[in-house]
Amino acid sequence: MQVENLLIATSDNDVDYAKSLNSAKSFEQAMKMATFLSKASFIPHDFQNKPSDCLIALQMAATLKVSPFEVMKGIYVVKGKPSFYSQFAIALANTKGPFAGRINFRTEGEGPSLVVSAYATMKDSGKEVSAAASMEMAQKEGWAKQNPKYLSMPEQMLSYKAALFLIRKHAPEVLMGMHTDDEVKEIGGSTAMNSKIEEMNRKVERKADGI
C-alpha cells in the first residue's frame, strides 16, 4: 500500500484503511506513514511535524473508514486535548451511523423561545428518533455565556446541539468517546471538563426519557 494513497483517498471504496494498517510489518512502517503525512504543508497546523499525532489520526481513520485527511480536518485541539468539530461529528453520523438517511431539523418559535429539533429514522427499526435544544436551555446551562454564537447565530448553534444530543443517545459509536469543539467551548476548557460534559449529557438524556 503506497503511503500517498492513504492521504488522497476519500471513500471506503478507494482503500481499506484498517487492512492497510494491519498489514504494516512493524510499528516502524506505520510511523513512516505518519511521518510522511506530518510533512505535508496543507494538513491542519495541529498535525504538522507531529508524526505521533498523525499516527493516531491514521488509527482513527482506520476505525471510522474515512481518509486520514478527513480526520485531521475534523479534529479541534484545545490545550492539547482533541475533540471533533460538530460539523464533522454530524457528517460521521450521516454517513457511518445507524440512520436511514441524513439527520433533519425542525424549528419552532423565535428569539428566547427558539427550539430546534434534530430527527432521523433508524435503519433497523424504521422508528423516528429525535432530540431538541432550545435557547432557554442555552441560557440556563450557560452555553450562551461561554459561546456568543448562540446569540449571533442561534438556529445554527441549536441545530448542532440538537444533532449532538441525538447522536450521543442513538449513535454514540461514531463519536469514539470524543467531545465536540462546541462542548469544550461551552464548558470553558476547565480541568473538570469531561465530568461536566458527561453530567450535561446525562441531564439531557433524562429529559428526553421523561425522567
Buried (B, 14 or more C-beta within 10 A) or exposed (E): BEBEEBBEBEEEEEBBBBEBBEEBEEEEBBBBBBBBBBEBEEBBEBBBEBBEBBBBBBBBBBBBBBBBBBBBBBBBBEEEEBBBBBBBBBBBBBBBBBBEEBBBBEEEEEEEEBBBBBBBBBEEEEEEBBBBBBBEBBBEBEBBEBBEBBEEEBEEBBBBBBBBBBBBBBBEBBBEEBBBBBBBBBBEEEEEBBEBBEEBBEEBBEEBEEE
